[in-house]
């Protein structure tokens, strides 16, 4: 993932209901820093049918987009939490 200078690996359950995602960031990545519990890397994720509509609803509820990513036909975003 060029913008983050990182890589991900996923482990998915047989039913495809649960996914565990592991992240690795290069030393010069803006996301490579010591892990502190609750600092933002531990987060829930969800899949939606219409990402643009979900982001519109999130912005209306004062949850702005932090980062939008696109990779091989997929796209995802990070939304700022209230705290």
Secondary structure, 3 states (H helix, E strand, C coil): CCCCCEEEEEEECCCCCCEEEEEEECCCCCCCCCCCCCCCCCCCCCCCCCHHHHHHHHHHCCCCEEEEEEECCEEEEEECCCC
